Amino acid sequence: MREAVEDVIRKVQTDVSLVVVNYEGELQTDLDILAHYITDVYPLGTYGVSSVIFKANFIASYCEVETKIVYSRPYDEIRGVTRVMSIDEMDEVLCTMIKSRDLHRAFIFNGFNIQPDVIESYFAKAWLESSYYAYGIKDVDFTWYPSAESQSCIVDVNINLTDDILEVEDTVKKTMSAADMIASDCASVKNEEKVRFVLSWLQRNVYYDKNASDAFSDLRGDMPKTAHYTASGALLNGSAAQSGITLATSALLSELDVKNQVVIGKRNGSSYMWLYITYAGEKVFLDPCDIYSMPFDSCMVNIDAVDIEYSWDQKMYNLK
């Protein structure tokens, strides 16, 4: 009976008659328990069902249960809940959500538990991996149904923008266009020369604002509200904080087909971000901001030689 009602909700049906044959037990009592389960325990029910009413009509050897369901959300929202089967899959769908400017999505986690601080960290990771699109997000709200402690639950994700979505998209397009134009000046073939080109261009053309607060360290609760902390600040305005320099480097390397990954962690105990790339056949950490004070080769550290200077969540970033 429970599975049948769950299927009714997945299909977002309102008035359905269910046939019960040879039922053993107190049917009406069990229906009351089922109504409580749907509205207080079942993830999709707690997310989108306002009430469930059952009316049992006994007819000879069987019973017809009239089921009336009232929904609290638009039908499309309930049908649009995305099933996520693993942490890696969640990482992918969050990146897709940010890049497509899908400001509202709901995900159901089936068979595994995920805590609020984990999804907040993964959203920050997805935000930074979105390169050009890491712009215009003011903050993000997460709401859990029925709760984050449930083995199976739904998280409702709502992204709030700093500006009108058309203005945000316009800035993103301008940033992409700027990166494309800058990259077109690089005729290098080897990845090593492309990396050198990008760092040299940033050093000559972008002011590194060392005194700006490290906004990326507040990603979990408060997204950077200005272009200064994004690739847009560096590539369009010629000035950026540490996070903006790093994101601009990621964007330019991507334009030049140099695979890279932004990593959030700590450097010498302080919140920091840098890039993970393959350079001259070696896996290295690249800190583009070091180009403003060090020789080119000093901007990279072989990941196998990294000591306590760099630390990161090794479950979130499987770099080796």
Backbone bond lengths (Angstrom), bond angles and torsions (degrees), N, CA, C in turn:
res aa  C-N    CA-C-N  psi(-1)  N-CA   C-N-CA  omega(-1)  CA-C   N-CA-C  phi
1 M - - - 1.469 - - 1.532 110.44 -
2 R 1.347 115.60 -44.51 1.454 119.63 -179.75 1.522 111.42 -61.15
3 E 1.344 116.62 -44.04 1.464 120.60 179.70 1.520 110.91 -62.42
4 A 1.319 116.76 -37.36 1.464 120.92 179.76 1.531 110.48 -64.57
5 V 1.334 117.37 -42.56 1.465 121.23 179.89 1.527 110.24 -68.91
6 E 1.323 117.47 -39.57 1.470 120.55 176.99 1.531 110.20 -59.97
7 D 1.324 116.57 -40.24 1.468 120.92 178.78 1.530 110.88 -65.17
8 V 1.334 116.65 -37.72 1.470 121.12 176.30 1.520 110.44 -60.12
9 I 1.330 116.81 -41.78 1.469 121.30 -178.88 1.522 110.63 -70.06
10 R 1.331 117.60 -41.33 1.471 120.02 178.18 1.523 111.23 -59.48
11 K 1.336 116.28 -32.67 1.463 121.18 178.85 1.523 111.82 -87.14
12 V 1.330 116.06 -3.63 1.469 123.88 -179.65 1.531 110.85 55.01
13 Q 1.314 115.21 49.09 1.463 121.18 175.45 1.532 109.18 -92.32
14 T 1.303 116.25 151.77 1.468 119.71 -175.41 1.524 113.59 -106.98
15 D 1.316 118.34 -51.35 1.469 122.35 -178.27 1.525 109.04 -118.08
16 V 1.339 115.76 112.41 1.460 121.04 -177.03 1.524 109.06 -136.23
17 S 1.324 115.62 141.55 1.458 120.56 176.62 1.524 108.41 -105.75
18 L 1.343 116.25 121.82 1.453 121.84 -179.29 1.531 109.23 -108.37
19 V 1.314 116.79 137.02 1.458 121.60 -178.51 1.527 109.26 -100.13
20 V 1.334 115.66 128.66 1.455 121.86 179.10 1.528 108.13 -117.36
21 V 1.338 116.38 125.67 1.460 121.35 -178.31 1.527 109.81 -118.83
22 N 1.343 115.20 136.45 1.468 121.46 175.72 1.528 112.45 51.71
23 Y 1.314 116.15 46.98 1.468 120.48 -179.34 1.521 109.89 -76.94
24 E 1.334 115.85 132.89 1.455 120.97 178.37 1.531 108.55 -107.33
25 G 1.305 116.97 126.39 1.452 120.51 -179.74 1.516 111.23 120.87
26 E 1.332 116.48 -176.97 1.461 122.80 178.27 1.525 108.99 -86.59
27 L 1.313 117.36 97.24 1.453 121.82 -173.05 1.522 112.39 -59.10
28 Q 1.330 117.97 -49.34 1.459 120.37 -176.02 1.526 111.06 -63.33
29 T 1.326 116.82 -39.90 1.468 120.38 177.21 1.521 110.52 -62.14
30 D 1.320 115.52 -44.54 1.466 119.67 179.84 1.529 111.49 -66.59
31 L 1.317 117.02 -33.19 1.472 119.83 177.18 1.522 110.84 -67.57
32 D 1.326 116.95 -36.86 1.476 120.47 176.49 1.526 110.58 -64.33
33 I 1.331 116.02 -40.52 1.472 120.63 177.43 1.527 110.31 -64.85
34 L 1.340 116.01 -39.83 1.469 121.15 179.38 1.522 110.94 -64.71
35 A 1.333 117.81 -40.14 1.468 121.64 178.76 1.525 110.08 -61.66
36 H 1.334 116.56 -41.39 1.474 121.12 177.19 1.530 110.06 -63.88
37 Y 1.340 117.02 -43.37 1.462 120.93 179.51 1.526 111.24 -59.30
38 I 1.326 117.19 -44.27 1.466 121.61 -177.27 1.521 111.57 -63.12
39 T 1.320 117.74 -43.89 1.471 120.38 -174.19 1.524 113.92 -88.70
40 D 1.360 117.73 -15.05 1.465 119.26 -175.55 1.525 115.14 -122.95
41 V 1.344 118.01 -14.03 1.467 120.70 -175.26 1.520 112.53 -125.85
42 Y 1.319 116.97 -47.43 1.469 122.20 -176.93 1.534 109.44 -64.57
43 P 1.351 119.21 120.66 1.468 121.83 -173.90 1.534 114.64 -52.51
44 L 1.335 117.36 -50.95 1.459 119.37 -177.87 1.525 110.94 -67.28
45 G 1.327 116.70 -29.28 1.454 120.34 177.19 1.518 111.81 -71.02
46 T 1.331 116.54 -46.34 1.465 119.57 179.37 1.526 110.80 -65.33
47 Y 1.334 116.01 -27.33 1.466 120.95 179.73 1.525 112.22 -76.34
48 G 1.339 117.51 -42.00 1.458 117.57 -169.63 1.510 117.72 -133.22
49 V 1.338 118.61 3.79 1.465 120.60 -178.25 1.518 110.49 -107.52
50 S 1.325 115.41 128.10 1.460 120.61 177.45 1.526 111.47 -85.63
51 S 1.331 117.22 -43.70 1.462 120.55 179.94 1.523 111.12 -158.27
52 V 1.333 115.24 154.89 1.464 122.57 175.70 1.520 107.75 -129.81
53 I 1.323 116.32 128.76 1.463 120.99 178.54 1.519 109.21 -123.72
54 F 1.325 115.62 126.32 1.462 121.51 177.90 1.529 109.53 -111.11
55 K 1.323 116.28 137.89 1.462 121.57 174.35 1.520 108.26 -131.66
56 A 1.343 115.89 115.35 1.459 120.72 -176.21 1.527 111.11 -93.00
57 N 1.331 115.84 127.00 1.469 122.23 176.56 1.527 108.48 -117.27
58 F 1.321 116.58 110.96 1.463 121.01 -178.02 1.527 110.23 -83.18
59 I 1.334 115.48 126.60 1.464 121.76 -178.94 1.524 108.14 -132.01
60 A 1.306 116.14 107.27 1.476 122.20 179.53 1.525 110.43 51.67
61 S 1.367 116.63 -116.71 1.466 120.31 -174.75 1.526 114.29 -92.03
62 Y 1.306 117.06 3.50 1.457 118.45 179.97 1.530 109.94 -136.38
63 C 1.333 114.49 172.30 1.464 120.44 -179.37 1.524 109.20 -129.61
64 E 1.308 115.51 136.95 1.460 121.33 177.28 1.522 107.54 -105.20
65 V 1.341 116.52 119.33 1.462 121.28 -177.85 1.525 108.95 -103.87
66 E 1.328 115.49 107.32 1.467 120.41 176.28 1.527 108.10 -75.98
67 T 1.322 115.08 123.34 1.469 120.86 -175.85 1.527 109.72 -115.69
68 K 1.320 116.31 121.11 1.463 121.22 179.14 1.529 108.28 -119.56
69 I 1.325 116.04 121.38 1.466 121.38 -177.25 1.529 109.34 -118.18
70 V 1.319 115.48 130.86 1.463 122.05 175.96 1.524 107.56 -109.68
71 Y 1.330 116.40 126.73 1.460 121.14 -177.13 1.522 111.43 -98.91
72 S 1.315 114.89 147.50 1.469 121.11 -178.33 1.522 112.78 -98.84
73 R 1.328 116.64 -4.65 1.465 121.56 -178.95 1.524 110.08 -130.32
74 P 1.340 116.55 160.95 1.470 119.18 173.50 1.526 110.51 -58.51
75 Y 1.307 116.59 145.11 1.460 121.15 -176.63 1.529 112.10 -57.53
76 D 1.330 117.21 -38.65 1.465 120.61 -177.89 1.526 111.40 -62.81
77 E 1.329 117.92 -34.44 1.464 120.90 178.95 1.522 110.79 -65.95
78 I 1.326 115.97 -40.46 1.460 119.95 -178.99 1.528 110.24 -69.10
79 R 1.328 116.45 -43.16 1.470 119.94 178.32 1.526 111.27 -67.20
80 G 1.326 116.99 -24.63 1.461 121.19 -174.68 1.519 115.29 -86.21
81 V 1.322 118.01 1.62 1.462 119.89 177.99 1.531 109.43 -62.37
82 T 1.334 116.47 126.24 1.460 122.31 -175.60 1.519 111.08 -95.04
83 R 1.315 116.27 130.10 1.466 120.68 179.01 1.524 109.79 -83.44
84 V 1.322 116.98 128.01 1.466 123.05 -179.94 1.523 108.57 -118.17
85 M 1.332 116.29 127.94 1.454 120.49 -172.60 1.527 113.86 -103.36
86 S 1.351 117.70 -11.33 1.467 119.20 -178.07 1.516 110.15 -157.48
87 I 1.331 116.05 166.92 1.470 121.94 177.78 1.525 110.33 -63.00
88 D 1.332 117.29 -41.96 1.467 120.91 -179.73 1.527 110.80 -61.75
89 E 1.331 116.35 -40.02 1.454 120.21 179.32 1.534 110.08 -66.84
90 M 1.326 116.95 -36.58 1.456 120.40 177.38 1.525 110.63 -62.84
91 D 1.319 116.60 -40.53 1.460 121.46 177.70 1.528 110.27 -58.04
92 E 1.329 116.06 -42.74 1.468 121.06 -178.82 1.523 112.04 -66.95
93 V 1.334 116.95 -44.30 1.466 118.77 -176.36 1.530 111.25 -70.99
94 L 1.330 117.99 -29.74 1.467 120.42 176.24 1.527 110.62 -68.46
95 C 1.336 116.74 -40.72 1.469 120.55 176.47 1.524 110.44 -61.74
96 T 1.319 116.34 -44.13 1.465 120.95 178.75 1.516 110.50 -61.99
97 M 1.308 116.97 -41.70 1.464 121.68 179.71 1.525 111.33 -60.17
98 I 1.337 116.64 -45.06 1.462 121.24 -178.61 1.526 110.79 -68.12
99 K 1.321 117.29 -45.45 1.465 120.75 -176.35 1.531 112.36 -68.51
100 S 1.324 116.54 -31.19 1.467 119.86 -179.06 1.529 112.15 -89.94
101 R 1.334 116.34 0.20 1.477 122.23 -177.69 1.527 110.34 55.06
102 D 1.323 115.08 40.30 1.465 121.19 173.60 1.529 105.81 -85.68
103 L 1.319 117.32 100.84 1.457 121.51 -168.38 1.525 114.08 -79.22
104 H 1.317 117.35 -12.68 1.463 119.66 -179.84 1.516 110.19 -141.19
105 R 1.328 116.41 119.93 1.457 121.35 176.16 1.513 108.42 -143.70
106 A 1.312 116.18 152.46 1.464 121.92 175.74 1.525 108.00 -123.70
107 F 1.324 115.94 136.43 1.452 122.02 -178.01 1.518 109.53 -123.79
108 I 1.333 116.90 139.60 1.448 121.22 175.31 1.517 108.66 -109.11
109 F 1.330 116.04 126.62 1.455 121.84 179.48 1.522 107.95 -97.35
110 N 1.299 115.60 118.29 1.456 120.68 -174.70 1.521 111.02 -109.95
111 G 1.311 116.46 118.04 1.451 120.22 174.06 1.506 115.50 86.69
112 F 1.332 118.60 -0.70 1.461 119.03 175.11 1.522 109.12 -145.47
113 N 1.322 114.01 154.16 1.458 120.63 -176.54 1.517 109.82 -103.01
114 I 1.326 116.62 140.42 1.456 120.65 178.69 1.526 108.93 -136.58
115 Q 1.306 116.20 130.27 1.456 121.53 -176.06 1.528 110.86 -89.54
116 P 1.339 117.49 154.95 1.466 121.20 -178.16 1.526 114.24 -53.56
117 D 1.338 118.18 -41.54 1.462 118.93 -178.03 1.522 111.67 -67.09
118 V 1.342 116.81 -26.32 1.463 120.21 179.49 1.525 110.62 -71.70
119 I 1.326 117.15 -48.83 1.470 118.24 -178.88 1.523 110.72 -68.21
120 E 1.329 117.86 -31.13 1.463 119.95 176.08 1.529 110.07 -64.42
121 S 1.325 116.77 -40.74 1.465 120.56 178.20 1.525 110.98 -65.84
122 Y 1.328 115.94 -40.30 1.460 119.20 -179.89 1.531 111.49 -70.61
123 F 1.325 116.92 -31.02 1.461 118.27 175.40 1.523 109.98 -66.51
124 A 1.325 116.77 -42.47 1.466 120.35 176.40 1.524 110.80 -60.20
125 K 1.331 116.41 -41.33 1.467 121.20 177.87 1.522 110.28 -62.64
126 A 1.336 116.95 -45.94 1.466 121.04 179.56 1.523 110.76 -63.32
127 W 1.324 116.48 -38.92 1.467 121.75 179.61 1.520 110.14 -59.52
128 L 1.323 116.67 -45.85 1.462 120.49 -178.26 1.519 112.05 -73.44
129 E 1.337 117.27 -29.16 1.469 120.15 177.86 1.520 112.01 -75.14
130 S 1.336 116.53 -7.99 1.461 120.33 -175.92 1.522 113.08 -87.56
131 S 1.323 116.84 2.24 1.464 122.75 171.23 1.522 113.39 51.63
132 Y 1.332 117.51 -106.68 1.463 121.53 -178.61 1.526 112.04 -59.08
133 Y 1.310 116.22 -32.38 1.460 121.10 -172.84 1.526 112.57 -83.05
134 A 1.329 116.54 -4.01 1.466 120.49 177.35 1.530 108.73 -77.77
135 Y 1.281 114.20 60.96 1.466 120.48 -177.47 1.525 108.95 -150.97
136 G 1.325 115.47 142.91 1.458 120.22 170.58 1.510 115.92 85.74
137 I 1.337 118.28 2.73 1.465 119.62 178.09 1.526 109.05 -91.67
138 K 1.311 114.78 119.87 1.470 120.39 -179.98 1.518 110.87 -81.29
139 D 1.308 116.74 -50.46 1.461 121.92 176.69 1.524 108.81 -164.82
140 V 1.314 115.47 175.13 1.462 120.98 -179.24 1.524 108.68 -139.54
141 D 1.329 115.77 137.94 1.459 121.67 179.65 1.521 109.76 -111.22
142 F 1.337 116.38 137.85 1.458 122.66 176.61 1.526 108.71 -118.94
143 T 1.322 116.92 128.87 1.465 121.77 176.11 1.517 108.73 -126.12
144 W 1.354 116.01 133.92 1.454 121.37 -173.45 1.519 112.04 -106.19
145 Y 1.333 116.04 141.18 1.467 122.25 177.95 1.528 109.10 -133.63
146 P 1.343 119.70 121.45 1.464 125.82 -4.65 1.526 112.96 -77.94
147 S 1.357 117.46 -28.49 1.455 121.30 176.78 1.519 108.69 -163.64
148 A 1.328 115.85 162.98 1.462 120.37 -179.71 1.523 111.81 -68.55
149 E 1.321 117.40 -17.46 1.458 121.01 -178.60 1.525 112.71 -83.52
150 S 1.323 117.44 -11.23 1.462 120.69 -177.14 1.526 110.92 -70.61
151 Q 1.322 116.57 144.31 1.459 120.45 178.66 1.520 111.09 -64.87
152 S 1.334 115.96 -37.05 1.456 121.34 174.63 1.522 107.37 -121.79
153 C 1.328 117.00 123.74 1.461 119.12 -175.57 1.521 110.99 -151.50
154 I 1.318 115.09 167.09 1.463 122.87 177.41 1.519 107.99 -114.65
155 V 1.335 116.47 137.03 1.455 120.43 171.88 1.521 107.77 -115.75
156 D 1.300 115.43 128.85 1.466 123.05 -179.92 1.526 107.33 -99.26
157 V 1.333 117.09 119.90 1.460 122.22 -175.51 1.525 109.64 -108.80
158 N 1.332 116.30 123.69 1.460 121.95 178.42 1.519 109.84 -123.43
159 I 1.328 116.68 119.51 1.464 122.10 179.28 1.524 109.38 -98.26
160 N 1.324 115.45 132.15 1.456 121.44 176.48 1.522 109.25 -110.01
161 L 1.323 116.92 133.09 1.460 122.08 -176.67 1.523 111.85 -97.31
162 T 1.335 115.23 156.51 1.472 120.32 177.98 1.521 111.44 -74.47
163 D 1.331 116.33 -31.08 1.457 121.92 -175.97 1.525 109.65 -135.39
164 D 1.321 115.45 177.71 1.452 120.84 173.81 1.527 109.18 -56.58
165 I 1.327 117.28 142.14 1.457 121.23 -174.83 1.529 112.31 -59.10
166 L 1.335 118.12 -32.16 1.470 120.66 178.77 1.526 110.71 -68.70
167 E 1.343 116.74 -35.96 1.462 120.31 177.15 1.522 110.73 -68.27
168 V 1.317 115.75 -40.12 1.466 120.24 178.18 1.524 110.21 -63.20
169 E 1.325 116.71 -46.31 1.463 120.71 179.80 1.522 111.71 -62.71
170 D 1.322 116.63 -36.77 1.462 120.54 179.39 1.533 110.36 -64.15
171 T 1.330 116.91 -42.49 1.461 120.33 178.44 1.523 111.02 -65.07
172 V 1.323 117.17 -40.79 1.463 121.40 178.60 1.534 110.36 -61.08
173 K 1.328 116.41 -44.90 1.469 120.21 179.56 1.530 111.26 -63.16
174 K 1.331 116.84 -40.04 1.466 120.49 178.48 1.529 110.47 -65.31
175 T 1.323 116.87 -38.05 1.466 120.97 178.54 1.525 110.61 -65.65
176 M 1.325 116.57 -42.63 1.460 120.94 178.08 1.524 110.73 -63.07
177 S 1.320 115.52 -41.33 1.463 120.40 179.79 1.525 110.94 -64.95
178 A 1.340 116.69 -40.73 1.457 121.00 179.22 1.524 110.70 -64.61
179 A 1.319 116.64 -42.91 1.465 120.65 179.45 1.523 111.00 -63.74
180 D 1.317 116.10 -40.74 1.463 120.72 178.97 1.530 110.82 -62.89
181 M 1.322 116.38 -42.07 1.463 120.33 -179.80 1.517 111.17 -67.11
182 I 1.337 117.37 -42.03 1.464 121.08 179.15 1.523 110.02 -63.64
183 A 1.319 116.87 -45.29 1.466 121.49 -178.20 1.518 112.21 -64.96
184 S 1.328 116.52 -27.66 1.469 119.86 -178.52 1.525 112.28 -66.29
185 D 1.340 116.61 -16.47 1.459 120.55 179.21 1.527 112.37 -82.79
186 C 1.328 115.55 -6.12 1.465 119.63 -177.25 1.521 109.56 -102.01
187 A 1.322 116.31 111.22 1.466 120.60 -179.74 1.523 111.10 -99.82
188 S 1.330 116.36 13.58 1.467 120.56 -176.89 1.520 110.86 -65.31
189 V 1.283 115.30 152.71 1.458 120.81 178.00 1.521 110.24 -103.73
190 K 1.310 117.72 -45.14 1.457 121.42 -178.44 1.531 111.15 -76.98
191 N 1.334 115.04 143.72 1.459 120.21 177.77 1.526 111.90 -58.72
192 E 1.349 116.01 -35.43 1.457 119.35 -178.92 1.525 111.07 -59.91
193 E 1.319 116.73 -40.51 1.462 120.92 -179.44 1.522 110.72 -71.20
194 K 1.335 116.47 -32.52 1.461 120.10 178.04 1.526 110.75 -67.26
195 V 1.323 116.39 -41.11 1.467 120.14 178.08 1.522 110.16 -63.17
196 R 1.314 116.27 -45.03 1.471 120.50 178.74 1.529 110.56 -60.87
197 F 1.338 116.74 -41.10 1.465 121.24 179.21 1.528 111.00 -60.20
198 V 1.333 116.60 -46.85 1.472 120.91 -177.42 1.519 111.08 -63.12
199 L 1.328 117.14 -48.05 1.462 119.70 -178.93 1.525 111.45 -64.25
200 S 1.317 115.90 -39.40 1.471 119.92 178.79 1.522 110.85 -64.75
201 W 1.335 116.69 -41.06 1.466 119.90 179.53 1.529 110.66 -63.59
202 L 1.311 117.36 -44.10 1.466 120.74 179.39 1.520 111.26 -62.35
203 Q 1.310 116.41 -43.06 1.459 120.53 -179.05 1.533 111.48 -60.89
204 R 1.335 116.32 -37.44 1.466 121.09 -177.96 1.530 113.05 -81.29
205 N 1.314 117.11 -31.47 1.468 119.68 -167.30 1.525 116.19 -114.72
206 V 1.321 117.94 -12.41 1.464 120.07 -176.09 1.523 110.63 -123.83
207 Y 1.316 115.76 127.67 1.461 121.18 176.37 1.523 109.06 -79.70
208 Y 1.326 115.69 126.33 1.464 121.15 179.07 1.527 108.58 -91.05
209 D 1.315 115.67 110.13 1.466 121.56 -178.70 1.528 109.20 -84.58
210 K 1.331 116.03 90.89 1.461 121.20 -177.67 1.524 112.69 -70.38
211 N 1.321 116.84 -20.74 1.461 120.21 -176.31 1.525 113.57 -87.80
212 A 1.345 116.14 -7.64 1.468 118.75 179.26 1.525 109.46 -70.15
213 S 1.318 115.94 145.41 1.469 119.21 178.34 1.519 109.16 -65.61
214 D 1.308 116.14 149.19 1.462 121.01 -178.22 1.523 109.67 -79.74
215 A 1.336 115.78 81.58 1.467 121.01 -173.23 1.518 112.89 -60.09
216 F 1.322 117.20 -29.26 1.466 118.75 -176.68 1.523 111.24 -63.47
217 S 1.336 118.13 -23.59 1.457 119.89 -179.86 1.521 111.73 -71.99
218 D 1.341 116.81 -11.94 1.463 121.18 179.40 1.521 111.97 -103.74
219 L 1.331 116.94 14.68 1.458 120.00 -174.17 1.519 113.38 -56.68
220 R 1.310 117.46 -35.06 1.456 119.25 -174.74 1.518 111.84 -63.58
221 G 1.310 116.79 -33.85 1.460 117.91 -176.86 1.510 114.65 -113.75
222 D 1.333 116.99 -18.80 1.454 118.15 -171.50 1.521 109.92 -156.90
223 M 1.319 117.40 99.99 1.459 120.96 -179.44 1.532 110.84 -63.94
224 P 1.343 117.33 148.12 1.460 119.50 174.65 1.519 110.83 -54.76
225 K 1.321 116.54 133.24 1.463 120.51 -173.73 1.535 113.33 -98.93
226 T 1.316 117.23 -3.76 1.461 118.86 -179.20 1.525 110.09 -127.67
227 A 1.332 114.79 159.59 1.464 120.72 -179.42 1.522 111.62 -64.22
228 H 1.328 117.32 -19.52 1.463 122.55 -176.62 1.521 111.92 -55.59
229 Y 1.320 116.99 -26.44 1.462 121.45 -175.97 1.530 111.84 -102.60
230 T 1.321 117.33 12.87 1.462 121.38 -177.89 1.519 110.59 -129.68
231 A 1.330 115.61 173.68 1.462 120.46 177.49 1.519 111.08 -61.06
232 S 1.321 117.24 -29.57 1.470 120.60 179.89 1.513 111.58 -61.20
233 G 1.330 117.74 -39.77 1.459 120.71 179.07 1.510 111.93 -61.54
234 A 1.341 115.79 -43.54 1.460 119.77 -178.92 1.521 112.26 -70.74
235 L 1.323 117.29 -47.00 1.461 120.86 -171.80 1.526 114.10 -83.56
236 L 1.331 117.14 -25.65 1.472 119.93 -179.75 1.518 112.87 -102.47
237 N 1.334 116.69 -35.79 1.467 119.98 -174.36 1.516 113.98 -106.47
238 G 1.327 117.15 -11.34 1.460 119.89 177.16 1.515 114.11 74.08
239 S 1.326 118.15 18.68 1.462 121.36 179.36 1.527 108.51 -153.36
240 A 1.336 116.24 136.89 1.466 118.43 -177.91 1.513 111.11 -160.23
241 A 1.331 114.24 156.68 1.460 121.67 173.22 1.527 108.73 -81.40
242 Q 1.323 116.61 -177.33 1.460 120.96 -175.83 1.525 112.12 -57.34
243 S 1.324 116.66 -43.82 1.463 119.02 -179.65 1.525 111.25 -65.10
244 G 1.338 117.36 -37.37 1.459 121.03 179.24 1.517 112.20 -65.77
245 I 1.333 116.99 -41.18 1.468 121.12 177.56 1.533 109.93 -62.13
246 T 1.322 116.27 -44.12 1.465 120.58 -178.34 1.526 111.63 -65.22
247 L 1.338 116.59 -43.50 1.464 120.09 179.63 1.528 111.33 -67.69
248 A 1.327 117.19 -36.22 1.466 120.10 177.18 1.531 110.39 -64.77
249 T 1.319 116.13 -40.11 1.466 120.27 177.16 1.519 110.69 -61.91
250 S 1.320 115.85 -43.97 1.465 120.45 178.38 1.521 111.00 -60.69
251 A 1.336 116.41 -43.37 1.463 120.86 -178.97 1.529 111.11 -63.57
252 L 1.323 116.89 -44.65 1.470 120.73 -178.17 1.528 111.43 -68.40
253 L 1.322 117.01 -41.29 1.462 119.42 177.99 1.524 110.53 -63.37
254 S 1.327 116.70 -38.67 1.461 120.09 177.96 1.520 111.26 -63.45
255 E 1.347 116.22 -39.01 1.473 120.37 176.54 1.525 111.32 -60.38
256 L 1.330 115.56 -31.77 1.463 120.91 -178.48 1.535 112.20 -94.82
257 D 1.349 115.10 13.37 1.464 121.42 177.33 1.527 113.18 62.34
258 V 1.316 115.88 31.68 1.462 120.99 173.63 1.528 107.27 -99.21
259 K 1.320 116.72 110.88 1.454 121.33 -177.82 1.518 110.26 -63.69
260 N 1.336 116.23 131.78 1.460 120.15 -179.02 1.516 110.11 -150.66
261 Q 1.306 116.31 160.14 1.455 121.84 178.81 1.523 109.28 -138.45
262 V 1.331 115.90 131.62 1.458 120.75 176.03 1.526 108.33 -81.16
263 V 1.318 116.38 133.13 1.457 121.98 -179.07 1.531 109.49 -119.55
264 I 1.332 115.93 130.70 1.467 121.31 174.08 1.518 108.08 -100.38
265 G 1.309 116.92 132.29 1.459 120.05 178.22 1.511 110.60 -169.80
266 K 1.310 115.56 -140.65 1.465 121.52 178.37 1.516 109.60 -133.76
267 R 1.318 114.23 143.60 1.457 119.79 173.32 1.517 106.85 -124.26
268 N 1.315 114.87 120.95 1.467 120.84 -175.43 1.528 111.53 53.28
269 G 1.348 115.27 37.92 1.454 120.32 174.44 1.510 115.93 86.82
270 S 1.335 118.49 -7.33 1.471 121.82 -178.73 1.523 110.06 -107.82
271 S 1.337 116.62 147.01 1.464 121.33 178.22 1.520 109.91 -55.37
272 Y 1.319 115.48 135.94 1.458 118.92 -173.80 1.515 109.39 -157.94
273 M 1.321 116.30 167.77 1.456 121.54 173.63 1.512 109.32 -145.23
274 W 1.328 115.41 148.63 1.450 120.79 -177.43 1.531 108.26 -153.69
275 L 1.328 117.39 -175.42 1.459 121.83 -178.67 1.527 110.90 -113.74
276 Y 1.310 114.00 149.50 1.465 121.69 174.71 1.521 106.78 -114.80
277 I 1.341 117.73 119.63 1.464 121.62 -178.35 1.528 109.71 -140.72
278 T 1.316 114.42 170.31 1.462 120.09 169.84 1.514 107.52 -104.31
279 Y 1.327 116.13 123.12 1.468 121.42 -176.74 1.529 108.54 -129.85
280 A 1.335 115.62 123.30 1.470 121.60 -179.07 1.523 111.19 53.02
281 G 1.337 115.17 38.87 1.455 120.59 177.00 1.514 114.96 81.07
282 E 1.326 117.62 1.47 1.454 121.16 -179.20 1.522 111.00 -115.42
283 K 1.333 116.50 147.11 1.463 121.31 175.72 1.523 108.15 -83.90
284 V 1.328 115.16 122.17 1.468 118.57 -174.66 1.523 111.13 -134.97
285 F 1.332 114.41 157.69 1.454 122.17 167.64 1.520 106.75 -92.93
286 L 1.313 115.62 131.12 1.459 121.45 178.65 1.526 108.91 -115.91
287 D 1.328 116.10 120.92 1.468 120.98 174.56 1.521 107.67 -108.28
288 P 1.343 117.15 99.01 1.469 119.64 -175.60 1.514 113.52 -63.28
289 C 1.328 118.55 -23.69 1.467 120.20 -179.11 1.526 111.87 -71.02
290 D 1.327 116.47 -20.29 1.468 119.49 178.42 1.525 112.10 -66.50
291 I 1.345 116.93 -19.99 1.464 119.58 -178.71 1.523 111.60 -64.23
292 Y 1.330 117.15 -19.50 1.467 120.98 -179.45 1.528 112.89 -79.97
293 S 1.341 116.03 -10.04 1.466 118.34 -178.56 1.518 113.92 -139.41
294 M 1.344 117.46 -5.18 1.464 120.34 -176.50 1.518 110.91 -133.86
295 P 1.331 117.39 163.14 1.466 120.66 173.87 1.524 110.25 -64.66
296 F 1.306 116.79 161.25 1.464 123.09 -175.89 1.528 112.03 -53.06
297 D 1.317 117.38 -50.17 1.464 120.55 -175.44 1.522 112.31 -64.25
298 S 1.320 118.29 -23.74 1.462 121.51 -178.96 1.523 112.45 -76.16
299 C 1.341 117.18 -9.27 1.471 120.88 -179.79 1.525 111.94 -78.35
300 M 1.343 116.61 -8.05 1.460 120.22 -175.68 1.520 111.30 -123.38
301 V 1.326 115.19 140.34 1.464 121.72 178.33 1.523 107.65 -128.79
302 N 1.317 117.26 128.11 1.461 121.07 176.97 1.520 109.51 -61.18
303 I 1.325 116.21 128.81 1.468 120.06 -174.45 1.523 111.59 -62.44
304 D 1.326 118.37 -29.00 1.464 120.94 178.80 1.530 111.80 -73.61
305 A 1.343 115.50 -16.29 1.461 119.31 -179.41 1.525 112.18 -104.55
306 V 1.350 115.88 2.86 1.465 119.78 -178.49 1.526 109.91 -64.87
307 D 1.320 115.67 130.75 1.462 119.90 177.59 1.519 109.26 -107.20
308 I 1.309 118.38 -151.67 1.465 121.89 -175.87 1.528 112.87 -69.38
309 E 1.337 117.75 -4.34 1.464 119.46 179.36 1.518 110.97 -61.48
310 Y 1.344 117.54 -38.85 1.458 122.12 179.61 1.529 109.75 -112.17
311 S 1.322 116.43 137.51 1.458 121.10 173.58 1.515 108.45 -141.36
312 W 1.336 115.71 144.56 1.457 120.45 -177.23 1.523 109.15 -155.12
313 D 1.326 116.04 165.17 1.466 122.00 178.42 1.521 108.17 -76.60
314 Q 1.316 116.29 105.19 1.454 120.09 -174.10 1.509 113.84 -75.04
315 K 1.346 118.45 -14.62 1.461 121.27 172.26 1.527 110.19 -76.71
316 M 1.324 115.95 -37.41 1.455 120.43 -179.60 1.530 111.11 -76.26
317 Y 1.327 116.33 -39.34 1.460 121.35 -179.27 1.532 109.36 -115.35
318 N 1.308 116.59 99.59 1.463 121.72 177.40 1.510 107.93 -88.18
319 L 1.327 116.92 84.05 1.453 121.45 -169.56 1.526 114.47 -91.10
320 K 1.308 117.56 -22.94 1.463 118.76 -176.24 1.522 110.73 -94.56
